[in-house]
């Protein structure tokens, strides 16, 4: 007889234990309607992931335990697997509970705790030491949690010779970055082929601060072939019948969307940015967002993502020109807003700038020809945006890209002022690709072509161009990828053909501007190494 299995790919909210359990009950009811016998939810779905220092609160851990037990009582008609934080006498475990017949039947503790990149699990969790297998309808299932299967040597040590297994069940909270979906597929193929068994993988979906979980829960057969997978960047519940015939698993009656196996990298990034923005804004209790629209490509892209995430009616743009803003960029700011259907205001700051400068002119040495005067414009704009935020309840979205954030090409308390930095981890070269992609996706001009083709400028002084201060963005992004994301030394970058003077100047700027990045808002992580959780450098630092 076949076993009907479903993967409950939910969007959990960290700390909202009652809300997460309520959502799991909704999935449980849907599964009952489809006669599911085994429902598998993701890692830490009860409390959300990562809960960080909430795990140091005993009450939080007690509520995890109580929620699991209550859920088990309320949902006795099938076997359910859930992930939760389990209290222990000397800490806590990242645990998997098997629920059935109105109670908790088994508990497995995650063995392999990741402690790299965005993961800090050894700070919080005790490591499990033993494997666990359950049997349902003659199908033996090895229970695992995320990292347990990511390193084949560790996985083999955990359970290769311990027991027979037909299926590996892996519950996961695996965050997205460019290339992660393909990397996961390689891990799944390697694991299933090595152990000659199938895989049922249930992953979280949704945004949590900087992280985005892409979902894409999947069933894989013993040959490493995908049977079906859930949607990317959306809640879903694929269902499959699994039957053991002649020692091998057969998958039939697949109930899942017919989704293209090959996913475009630019589309992945776009969907991650949209989901990350939507969830950060909504999960933090905001409805509307505010964006300073300059008529440049960064703010136009940010606005397009916000409109897709939240609806045009919930996005407000404001342009704040001075004498340094060209008629073309002023016009394009309004045109971007009109194409997106969002609300739009113009607040000129020329008089305010003049008044500030007049006040400061009493200080010996103040003039209107230097960087301080340029930054004053950005700080006036930041003050206006934050004042509107206070008055009307908007969340301010900042518009700086990763290339600018890396080298400090921004004004502290100016264009860095806000609640969420949508494209903080998007290199400038990718900003252009995303902008063209959105126009192609929508089949019309959403981001004006004139904005995409214009030479980039901060427009804080006459005839200013980004290239006055920075190398071409193709060169800059190549240096930043090597130095920041790949930890390549400046010497190696120079040996690889990059200009010595340029490399040394950019590396110095990256090192000097750590203090700015620490004071900037969080933003969606889309690269393998983002500023923040991934890369934690000391501000006071003399190492060169």
N, C-alpha and C positions, 0 to 999 in steps of 0.2 A: 504493500500500500504506500502511496505517495504521501509525503509530508509537505504541507503547504506552509511556506515561509515568507514573511514580509519584512522589509527593512524600513523602520520608522524614522525617516530622515527629517528631524525637526529643527526648528530655529529656537534654541534655548536662550534664555536671558540670565546672565550671571546674577545669582542671588534671589531670583524670583522663583523660589521653590514651588510655591502654590501655583503660580502661572504655568510653570513647566509641567507639573503633574497634570494640570487641567488639559494642557495640549496633548500630553501623552494619552490621557483618557479618550480624547477625541479620536486619536489614531487607533486606539484599542477598539472603539466602537466601529470604526470603518473596517478594521481587520476582521471583527466578528461577522460583519455583513458579508465579507468575502470568504468566510469559513477558514480563516487563517488559523493554524495550529501553533506556530512559533513566530512571535513578533520580536524583532531585535532593534533596540534603540541604541543611540550612539554613546560614546564615552562621556561621563560626567553630565549626562542629559538632565539629571534631577536638579543639579545646582548651577549648570552652565560652566563653560570653560573659557579661559582659566580663572578660577576664583581667587587666585593669589592669596593675600594675607587674610582673607575671610576664613581660610583654613586654620588660622591660629585661634579662631573663636569657637569655644566649646559648644555654645548654643547653636551655631551654624551647623556643626557636625551632628549634633543631636537632631536638628530639624531634618537633615538629610536622612538619617536613620528612620525617623518617624514617618517621613514621606514615603519611603520605600515600603515600609511595613503596611501603611495605609493603602497604598496603591495595590499591593499584593492581595489584600482583603477584598478590595473593590473589583478586582479583575481576575477572577478565578477560572474563567472558562478556557484559557489557553496558557501555554508556556510563554512567559515574557522575560526578556533579558534587558536589564537597565544598567547604566553606569552611574556611580555616585561616589561621594567622599565618605569613607567609613571611619568612624571614630575608633581609636585604639587606646590602650592604657598609656602608651608612650608616644602618641602622635596620631597619624591617620594614614589610611591606604587609599590609593586610587583603585576602586573596586568595581567588580561586575557582579550583579545579583541575578540569580535565576529564580523567577517567581512562578508559582503554580499551585493549584488547589487551595488558593486563599492564603498562601504563606510564602516565606523565603525558603527555597529548597537548597540552594547552594550559593556560596560566595567565593569568587576568585580575586586574588590580589595581583595587580600589575607587577610583573617581574622586572622588566627593563625600563628604567626611569630616565628619560632624556634630559640632558642638562647642557644644551647648546642652543645657540640662536635665541629664539623667543621662549625656549623652554627652561623652567627652573624647578623641575619636579623633585630633584634631590633636596631642594630647600624645604619642601613641604611634605613629601610622602615617604613612608617606609616602603621598602621593596619586598614584594612577595618572593617566595623561594620555591614554590611547588607548582606543577602543572595541574590542570583540572579538565576532566572529560565528562560529558553527559551523553546519554543515549536516549534518543526519541525515535520510536518506530524502527528500531534496528539500525539507525544511522548514528554513528559515534562522532561526537563533535568536540574538538579541542577549543577551549575558551581562552581567548587572548584579548589584550587591550593595546591598540595602536602600536607603540614602539616594539612590542613583543615580537612582531614579525618583520620589522624593518631591517634587521641585521641577521642574515641567515645563520651565521655561526652561533649567535646567541639563541636564536629560535631552535636550532638543532639541539643545543645543550639543554634547553628548557624541556622539549617534549619528543624528540625524535625517537628515542628508544623506550619511552615510558609506557606507551600504550598504542593501540591501534586507533586510527582516526580516518574517517571518511570526509570530514568537513572541518575546516578551521573557521570558527566564528571570531571575527575581529571587530570590536567596537572602537570607534576612533573619534578624536577631535583633531583633525589634521588641517592646519591652516594653509591657505592658498599663497603661492607666489608663482610668477611666470615659470612654466615648465614643470610645476608640481604634479599636475594631472598625469603627464607622461611618465614622470619619475615613479609615481605610485604604481602605474600599470606595470612597469618593469619589476618592481618589488613583488607585486601579486603574481606575475608570471613565474618569476624565479622561485617563489615560495611554493606555489601549487605544484610546479613540476618537480621540485626537489622532494616534497613529501608525498607526491602522487595522490593528492586529495583536492577537493574543491575548497572554495573560499566564499563566505558570506560576510561582506564588509559593510558596516553601517557607520556613516560619517555625519558629523554635525554640519549644519548649514547656518549662515548668518554672519553678521558683523558684531565684533566685540572689541571696542576701543580701536586699536590699530589693526587688529587681526580680522581677516575675513575667512570664513569656512565655506568651501565651495560645494559641499555635499558630494554628489556623484557616487553615492553608495552603489555597491556592485556585487553581482554574483559572478564568480569565475570558476570554470571547470578545471579538472586535473591536468589538462594540457595547456593551461594558462590562457585559455580563450574566454573572452567576456561573454557571458550568457545574456545579461542585460544590465543596465545601470540606471540609476535615478537621474533626475534632472540636475543640471549645474546651477548653483546659486538660487535655488528655490526649494521649498519643502516638497517632499514626494514620498510615495510608499510603493515601490515595486514589489510584486508578488510572484512567486515561482513555486511550482510543485517539484519536489525532489524525491526521487525514488532510487533505491539501490538495486541494481540488476547485475548479476554475475560479478559482484564485487566492485562495480563502478557506479557512480551517481549519474542518473539521467535527469535532465531538467526539461520540464514540459509546462504547458499552460502558462506561459510567461505573460504577466499582466503589467506592462510598463510601456511608456511612450517609446516610439521608434525614434531613437535619438542618434544623430550622426556620431560615429565613433571618433572622427577626426575633428578637433576643435581648434579654431583659429586663435592664435596667441593674442592678437589685438582685441578680438571679441572677448576673450577671457578677462583681460585687463579692464575693459570697459564695463563688463558685468560685475566684476569685483568692486570697482569704484562706485557703481550705482548702488549695489547692495550695502557696501560699507557705509556710504553716506546716508542712505535711508535708515539703516538700523541705528547708527550713532545718533542721528537727530531724533528719531521716534523713541528709541529706548531711553533716551535722556529727557523725554517729556516735552520736546519742542514740536511745533507744527510748521512754522514758517522760518525761512532762512533769508539772510541778507548778504548780498555780494557787492563789493565795489567793482563796478564795470568800467574798465579803463578804455575799452576799445581794442585791447591787446588780446593775444591768443590765449594766454593763461586764464584770464578772467572769463573769456568767452567759453572756453572748454569747461571750466568749473560750473558756469551757469547751465550749460547743456546737460552736464551730469546731474546737477541738482534738480532740474526740471524733470528729467527722466525718473529720478528717484522719488520725488515728492509731489510732482504735478506742478504745472506752470502757475496755478493759482496760489501756491505756497512759496514762491520764489520772488524776491524783491531785489531789483538792481538799482544802484545809485551811482551816477557818474559825478565826479567832483573836479571839474577842470580848473586850470590856471592858464596864464598866458603861454605856458610852455606846451600845452596840449594842442596838437594840430587839429584843424577843422575835420580832417579825415578820421582821426581816432575818436573825436567827440561824436561824429556822425555814426561811426561803426558801433559805438557803445549802445546808442539807441536802436540801431538796426539789429544788433544781436538780440536785444530784449524783445523787439517786435517779432523777429523770426521765431523766437522761443515762446511767445505769447505770455511772457511774464510781466509783472508790474515794474515800472521804471520811473525814476526821479532824477532830476538834475539839480545839484546843489553846488553852485560856484563857490570857490574858496579863495579867489584872488584878493578880495578885501580883507578876509581873515588873515591871509598870509602877510599882507602888507602891515596889518595892525600888530601881528606877532613880531615881525621884523622891526617895526618902529619901537616896540617895547624893548627888544633886545639890543637896539642900536646904542642904548645908554651904556652898554658894556664895551670897554676898550677892546678892540680887535674883532668885533662882530662885523661881518660883511655878508653880502648876498652873492658871493662868487664861489663859495666852497661847498663841501659836502654837508656841513651842518644845515645850510639853507635848503639844500635838496631834501635832506631827511626831515626837515621841518614840515614840508608839504605832505610827506607820507604820514607824519604823526598827527597833523590836523585831520587828515582823512580817517585815520584810525580812531581818533576821538569822536568824529561824527558818526562813524559806523557803530561804535560801542554805545554812544548816546541813544541812537535809534534802537539798538538792541535792548537797552534798559527800558526805554519808553514803550516799545511795542511788543516786546517779548520775542524778538527774532534771535535766532542763533546766527552769528556772523561766520561765514565761510571764508577762510583766507585762500589766496590764489597762487602762492609761491610753488614753483616746481622743484624737483630734487636737485637739479643743477644749480639753481640759485641758493637753495637751502644749504647745499654742501659748502659753497664758498662764501656764504654770508652776504650775498648780493640781495640784501633786504634791509629794512629799517626796523630795529627793535622798537616796539610800542607804536609802530606805524603799520606797514602792511603785514606784519606778523601778528597784529592784534586780532583775536577772534577765538571761536570755540572749536573749530575743526578745520584741518588743512587737507582738502580733498585730494590734491595732486602732489602732496608733499614727497611722495616716493616715486614720482613719475619724471624721468629725465626729459629734458627739453626736446630732444630729438623724438622721443615717444609722444610728447605733447602734439607735435605736428601730425604724426601718424594717426593718433586717436581722433584728432579734429577732422582729418580727411575721411576716416572710417565712419564717423557719425554722419557726415553728409551722405556717404554712400549707403549706409544702413537705412537712413530715412528717405533716401531717394530725392532729396531736395537740399537746398542750401539752408542749413541750420546754423552753422558757424560761417559768417561771410567769407567768401574767398579772398576778399581784400585784406581781411584780418590774417588769414593764413599766409598770404604772400608778402605782407608788409615786413620790412626790416625791423626786428624787435628793438624797442626802446622803452626806457623807464619814463621818459619825457619829464625830467626834473630840471633840465637846463636846455638852452637852445641847441638844436641839431644833435641831441644826444643819441647815441646808439649803444646797444649792449656790447658790441664789439670794441667800443672804446676802452672797456674795462676787462673784458673777458675774451679768450680765444673763441674761434668759431665753435658752435655748440657740438659739432661732430667730434672735434678734437677734445673739447672739455669733457664730454660724456665718456669718451674713451679713457681719459685719464682717471675720471672718477670711478668708472667701473673697475678699473684695475686696482686703484689705491683703496677705495672704500669697500667695494663689494667682494673683491677677490684677494684683498690683503697683499697685493703685489708691492714690492718695495719701489721707491722712486728710481733707484739705480736700474732695476729690471725694466721698468717702463722706458727709460732712456735707452737701454741696450736694445729694446724691441723697436726702436726707431722714432720714438716721440721726442720732440725738441726739449733739450735739457733745461733751458731757461724757463720754458712754459711749464714743464712738469714741476720744477722746484717752486715756481710761484703759486701754482694751483695747490700743491700739497701744503704749502705754508698757509694759504687761505683756509683750507679745510681744517687744519690743526688750530688755527687762531679763533675760529668761529664756533667752537663747541659751546661756548657760553650762550650764544644766540639760540642754538638748537635746543638747549635745555629749557629755554623760556618760551618756546614756540608751542602751539597747540598740537595735539596728536593728529595723525592722518592715516589714510588707508595704506597698509603695507602690500605692495605688489611685486617687489623684487626679493631675491633670496637674502639680501641684507639691507634692511632699512635703518635709518637713524632712529634711535630709541632703544627698544628692547634688544634688537639684533646687535647694535654697536654701541658699547658703553665706554666711552673714553673719559679720562679725568680732565676737568677743565684746567686746573693748575697742573701743567705738564711740560717738562723741559726735554722730554725725549724727542730726538730728531732722527 
